[in-house]
Amino acid sequence: MQTRTQPVTVDVFLSVDGWAGGATSPGYFGYPGPELEEWITAELALPQLVILGRRTYEALAGLPEEAWDASSHRLAQLNKIVFSGTLEAAVWPNTRVCRDDVVAEVGRLKRESDVPIRTMGSLSVARRLCGAGLVDRLRLMTFPLLLGASGREPFFAGTASADLAMIGHRALDGRVLLLEYRPTGRDIPRA
């Protein structure tokens, strides 16, 4: 009998040229919109275990409460694991710090969790999971801009090659493109 495992979804917000952030970019790269907010709200409403790296956790948990919106409150309610070798304790509700290897721990969580697993941002965590073949769904939210020299954190830098099958796509607010992929496990085409 095959054991059922929970899927791991990696969500990354990117510029068209592959940057996960810019030196002067505001939240959502300056392109918020009602459909994007609806998507975020709908995704956060689903049962899930959120895994984060230290930097993403500190950025989210460090927002002043007056800046919180409905999505921030929902995220605070969800169970979260922060992977960090330096963070002493988590102050955010429903959050624990894990010093174990992210690949080994997420592999265990896939087998033992009662809910799907999702990471938002947390590029180092996302890259490790992609490299280890633990990602079941890669969702790229592509914003309509080229960051060029102001770009920071190229998401795909250092990642291994992987063949992907598109399982969904959608335009939000007439400008932001959501692309959903599933790794196929096959080698990429080569000359």
N, C-alpha and C positions, 0 to 999 in steps of 0.2 A: 504494500500500500504506500502510495506517495504522500509525503507530508506536505500539507498546504503551508505556504509561507506568505507573509505580508509583503505587498509591493513597496518599493522605495521609489519615491518621486523626487526629482531634483528640479527646483524652480530657480531660474536665473533671469534677471532683468539685464538686457544688453543694448548697447548702441548697435547700429547696423554694422559698424566696423569691429564689433566684438569686444568692446570694453564694458566692464561691469560697473564702471563709475568714471566720473570725470573730476578733475581738480576743482572745477567751479560749478559742477552740475547739482541742481536741487533734487529733491525727491522725485521719483518717477521721471528723471531727466527733464523735468519741467513740463511734462505732458500728462497731467492727471486728467481724468474724465469720468463721466458717470458709468460708462460700460466697464471701464477698468475697475472702478470701485465695486461695481456689482459682482464682477468676477472674483475679486479678492474676498468680498463678503461671502459669496457662495462657497468658495474653496475653504475658507476658515470655518464654515458651519459644519463641514464634514468631520466625522470622527477621524482623529489622526494623532500620531506622536510626532512632535516637531523636534528635529535635531539641528543644532546650531554650533558654529565655531565661536570662540571667545569674542572676536571682534564684532561679529554680527550681534551676538547677545548683548555686549556692552552698548552698542549703538541703539538697539531697540529698548533695552531696559533703562537706558539713560535718558530717554525722552521725558521731559517734565509732564506730569499728569495733565496739565492744562492743554497739552498738545495731543493727548490721546483722543482717538475717535472710536467708533464702534468696533472697528477691526482690531485696534490695540487692546481693547477690553476683552474681546474674544480670544486673542492670542494669549493674553495673560491667564485665561481660564484653562487653556489646553496644557496637557503634560508636555514638558520640554526637557531635553537633555543637552547640556552644553559640554562639548568636548574641548578640554583645555588641560594643559600641563602646568599652568601658572595661576589660574583663577582659584582662589581659596574657597569661596562660597557664592551661591547665587542668591540674590535678594529678590528676584522676581518670583511671584507666586507659581507654584506647581512646576518648579524647575530644580533639577539636580545637576551637579557637575560630575562628569565622568573623566577620569584620568586614564582609562584603559584605551587601548588601540582602537581607533574609530572603525577600522575594517572588521576586526574581530567582534567588536561589540555590536555593530549594525548587522553583521552576519547572524549573531545570536538573536538579536531583536527580530529579524525577519522570521525566524523560526518560532519565537515565543510571544511576540506582541499580539494583543487582541485587536489592534487597529493598524491601518496602513501607516507607513513612515514617510515623512516629508522633510526636506530641507529647503529653506528659503535663503537665498544668498549664500553666505558661508562658503566662499569659494574654495578654501583649502579642503573642507570636508567634502564638498561636491566633487572636486577633482580626485580625491582619494577613493571615493565610492565608485566613480566612473572607471578609474583605473583598475579597481578590484573586480569589476563586473557585477557589482551589487545593485546597479540602477536598473529599474524596470521601465521607468518613464522619465524622459528628459524634456522639460518644458522650457522653451526659450521665449521670453516676452521681449520682442525686438521693437525698440523705440526709433522713431524716424529722424535720426540725426547721425552725423559722423563726428566723433569727438577728436579725431586726429591727435595732435600733439598734447591736448589737454586730457586725453584718456589715461586712466589708471586701472590697473588690475585687468589685464587681458584674460578673459575666462579660459580660453582654450590653450593658453601657453603651457607647454609641458604635458599636455594630455596625450594619451596613446591614441593611435588610429582606431576607428570603430565604424562599422557599417550600421546605419540607422534606417528604420522604416518609419515613414511618416504615418501617424495614426490620427492626426487631427490638425486643423488650422482654422484660425478665426481672426478677423479684424475687429479691433475694439476702438470705438470712438472714431472710426474712419481713418485711423493713422497708426495704431499700435498693432503689431502682428504677433499673435500667439501661435507658435509652432510646437507641436507635440510629436515626440519621437520615441520609438522603442528600439533598444539595441537588438540587433539580429543575432549576434554571436558569430557572424560570418566575417571573413577578411574583406577588406575594402578592395575594389577593383584596382588592378595594377597593370602598367604597360608591359 
